[in-house]
Amino acid sequence: MTTGVRMTTVTRVLKTAIVLGLAASLASCASARRILPFGLGEDKEPQATASEGQRISILSFEQQLAPSAGLAGRDFFIPGPVAATSWPMPGGNAEASIEHVIAAPQFTIGWRRRIGEGSARTRQVMAPVVADAGKVFVMDGESTVTAVDAATGDVVWKADVKPTGREAAGGVSAFGLPIPFVTQGGGSLSGGFGGGVAVGGGKVFVASGYRTMTALDAATGAVVWTQPVDVPIHGAPTVAGNRVYVVDVDNQIIAFNTTTGLQDWSYRGIVEPARVLRASSPSVSGDTVIAPFSSGEVVALRASNGQPVWNQVLSRTSRTSALSEIRDIAGRPVISRGFVYAVSHSGVLQAMDIRTGQPKWTLPVAGVNAPLPAGDVVYVVSKAGELTLVNRDSGAVYWTRDLNEGRVRQVGGFLGFFDRTVRPEWSGPILASNRLVLVNSDGEAVAFDPKTGALQQTLNLGAPVYIAPAAYNGALLVLTNNGELISIR
């Protein structure tokens, strides 16, 4: 009983001391305010709160996409689908300009095949699917290339392009985060993720995060030649004529001779310390190479000698997003009907004349996927998950659709802390058999009406997908993040 009395007395004393201390602090603060110069400490009447009409949203400083009233209800032309009998490089050809293909009319899974290692803490599946001469060529998260029979999914051959010994260490690595994410200055973990494949002249050209460029025999997988490079390559090659082009992580484009593997020329852009981990590839039309860089530069070069022709920087700083400083052009630039279409992470979608680089129109779209020009229009997906339809000639907007409507979810953290909102990441689109098809990180292939953007069909793939589909011989080919190749019929 005595102990209880003492504890109660002590508690009361402590409470009294705390109250007196707070009162003294407030009094001293009041005294300090009275002696501050220029009236800085004076108590003033409360200021009036701005009325609703006077408030200015910080978002209003940002340009916003708005549908054009002049295009409301107006129809537009989309070309009919054509057979895709070859898909030798990302985007379908050297210009990355395949508009509409016959593929996946039933929108069901034909076959699926595990082709190797999927993404993990020290590796990422990043290589787009290519196909030619009855075979599909894919690269897993450990730089193993697999040739698969396009009709059955049976494995024809495998080839590991990783260097041996000490040379195998030295690529940059990932942190197991959803793609796309931002990496700084080359990273610090071991591994050699990234790269990609392209087909041409009976060879499979393989760019690797392990700092190599390799040519394999397309029929057998035997090594034809291999060349070391100074820094990792995260993007897939592009083949045109007797050269194969790649862009490394230091923003250098290199042209190799397809027969010998020797370097013909190189051109270095502005080195950028931060970039998006979704790598792009050059596009080629005639004697013009369009090189995309993480600095936001789009550079036109002569294919014969690498001399620059023009340069555009797709950069726009946002007042509401620090990530707008990441200017990476992670989606392939597309060459179509004499114009180059490209979109940057910092929020610029632009149509440029391929001869001069002069912009035809510009829109405030931040994206990491290649635009899709088709007929009278251009489709583009923003990093926020919005699908926008743009008039090809004027840049005016027909409509914008929220792809994540009904897909946003809340994920709880530890003991109620670190809760976060999760939105799927989208890759694509591809226009196939009168459907606009995209894939997402929720493991879905989703078809939309290409005229209205209305949802048509959803197909469960069973694993996240961060790479846009390819089309070949009536099928859509999808590589999942866990290293599984799926044929959609």
Order of alpha helices (4+ residues) and beta strands (2+ residues): alpha-beta-beta-beta-beta-beta-beta-beta-beta-beta-beta-beta-beta-beta-beta-beta-beta-beta-beta-beta-beta-beta-beta-beta-beta-beta-beta-beta-beta-beta-beta-beta-beta-beta-beta-beta-beta-beta-beta
